[in-house]
Amino acid sequence: MPETVVLGDRQVHLYWETIHATPQDDDLRATLNDDELSRVDRLQSPEKRALRVVQLARRRRILSRYLQVAPRDVIIDYDPNGRPLIPDGLYISCSYSQHAYLLAISRFPGIGVDVENMHDYREMGDVTRHLSKHDMDTLSSLSPRDVTMASIRMWTRKEAFAKGIGTGLFHEPRDMVVPSSPDAVRWEGRPLVGADLWHLRDLEDLEEDFVREYVATVAYAIPASLESVTISTPPLP
């Protein structure tokens, strides 16, 4: 049986790593279920398919330590919005970008993460159409050097929050209010009108060794029954 990891009610565990896939690994593919394999096979690039196999297999290996089952026996379902569902009172959010993989695990549902590669962002075109007038006004006040970093951070913070509320980008990103700082932040507020109080923390603020070509954010809402939440980064299995 895998080594047990204990997750308290007030804890969020974050796992991140950069993974370089082997060309083909049938042993890792064998740990994935049919839905995961279908998602992998929809990717066009052989390199991306091989990488996603490793990333999904790593997710199973990590979760197996909490569930005390073999990686192949971890049950992962999805709700109608594509949010992963795990048994035994676990909630997860995961994000992939190039070789980076980010996974958050908690015992409360309000948790979301996003990671973006700076190089991908520069190639994905103009995302300012997803930003509000307030966002754009803030960007206009920054130096040209800070505009790119601030805009990708805003996008990453919005997406982490959207994953946390379980709707993805069903809500218009323009309507989400998040920090616009180009620097890593800790922030609490209500990203949507009428939303609960949410906390946003950029991963660089949590992990000094994070690869600098990526930016990432964890978003979480502390349940009313809890006074605080501790975020930690356990060792990778």
N, C-alpha and C positions, 0 to 999 in steps of 0.2 A: 504493500500500500504506500502511496506517496506520503511524504512528511506533512503533518498537519500544520496549518496556519490558522490561528485564532483571530477572528475579526469581531471587535466589540461593537456595541450599538452606537457608540459615539465616534467611530473611526471611519476614515476613508483610506483605503490602500491604493496607491498609484504604482503602476509598473510602466516603465518605458525602456525602449532599447532601439538601437538601429541594427537591422538584420540584413545580412547578405546571403541570399538564397543559393543553394546548390541547383544545378540545372534540372534535376529531377530527383525526388525523394519519395519512392513508393511507400516506405514505412510511415512517413508523415501523412501522406494522402490517406492511408488506411485508418488513421485516427479520426478523420472528418466524416460527418454525416452527408446524406445525399443533398441536402439543401446547401451546405457549405461547398460541396464539390460543384454543384450547379453554379453557384456564385463565382467560383474560381474559373470555371470553364467559359464563362461569359466574357472574361477579360481577353482582349485581342492579342496582347504581347505574351510570348512564351516566358519572358523574363518576369513579367508582372504576375503571371499565373504561378510560377515557381515561388516567387516572393510571398504571394498571398497564402499559399499552402503553408509555408513556414510560420507566417504570422498567425493564422488560424489555429495551427497546431500548438503554437506557444500559448495562445489563449486557453486552449483546452488543458494544457499541462498545468498552467497556473491555477485554473479553477478546480482542477482535480485535487489540489492540496487543501482546498476549503471544503470540498464535498466528500473527500475520502473515497473516491472511486477512481478507476483507471481513466486516463484521458479520453479514450474512445467511448466511455460510458457516461460522460458528462452530457446532460440533457440541455439543449439550447433551442428554445422556440422563439418566435417573433410575434409581436403584436401587430395589428393592422397598419401601424405607422413604421414598421420595420425595426422597432426597438427590441433588443434581445431580452428574453425572459429566462431566468435561471431559477431552479427549485430551491427549497430550503431557506427562503428568506434572504437570498442574495440579489442585489441589483448591480448591474454593470453598465458601463458605457465605454465604447472603444472607438479609436480613430486611427486611420492609416494615412501616411503621406510619404511617397517614395519609400525609403528604407526604414522610416521611423514608425514605431508602433506604440500606442498609448492605451492603457487599460486602467479604469477606475472601478473599484469594488466597494460596495457599502451595504448596510442593512436597512437603508431607507431609500425611497424611490427617487428623490430629487437630486440626481447626480448626472452630470454630462461633461464630456471632454472633447476637445478638438485639437488637432495638430496640423500645421501647415508648413510645407517646405518653401523657403523664400524663392528659390529658383522656379518652382511650379507657379507660385503666385505671380511672378513677373511675366509668365507665359500665358496665364489664364485670362488675360485681357482686362478691360476696365470694369472693376466691380463697384465703382462709385454709384452706379445706378441702383445699387442695393442699400446705399447709405442715405440717411435723412438729411434735410437741410441743415439741421444742427451739426450733424457729423461733418458735412461739407464746409460749413463755416469754421469749424474747428481746424480742419485740415488747411484751410486757406491762411490760417494764422501761424502755421508752422514753417520751418525752413524746408527747402526742397529736399534736403537729406533726410528729414524726419517724416515726410509725407508718406513714403512707401511703408515704413515700419509702422506708423500709426494706423494706416488703413488696413494692413494685414492683421494687426492686433485687434482692431475693431471687428473685423470679419470673424476672426477666431473666437473672440469673446461672445459674439452673437450666436455663432453656431454651437458653442459649448452650452450656452443657455438654452437654445432651442432643443438640443438633445436632452437636456436635463428635464424640461417640461414634457418630454415625450412626444412632441409633435414634429420634430425636425424643423424644416423651414416652411411648414404650413403657415405659420405666422409670417407676415411680411417683415423682412429684416429692417426695413426703414423704420418700423414702429418700435424697434428695440433700442432702449437707451443703455449704452455701456460706456465705460471709460474710453477716452480717445487718446490717452497718453501713448507716445511711442516707447515708453519704458515699461518694464514689468511692474505690475501693480497688485495690491490687495484692495478689494473694493466690496462694499455691500450696498444694495439698493434694490429698486424694483424696476427691472428692465422693461416690463410691460405695465400699462395702467391696470390697476387692480390685482397685480401679481403679488405673491408672497415676497418676503424679503429674501434676496439671493446674495450669495457670496461668490465673487470671481477672484481667482488667483492664477496668475501666469506661472507657468512651470519653472521658468528661470528663477522666480522668487522662491521656489521650493527646492530646486535641485541645481546646484552650482555647476555640475558637470554636464548639463544638458547641451547637446551639440548645437552650436550657435547658428547653423544654417536653418534651424527649425524654430518656430514659435508655437506655443501650446498654452491652453487654458483649461482649468477645471472649474466647473460651476456647480454649486450645491445649495440647496435650501435646507436649513436646519429644522427638523420637525419640532413642533410646539412642545413635545414631551422632553426634548433635550435642550440643555442650556448652551452647549458648545460641541464642536466637532474637531477632532484631531486628524490631520492629514500626515501620512507617513509613506515612505517608499521602501517596502521590504526588499530584501535581496531577491534577485531573480533565481528561479529554480535551475 
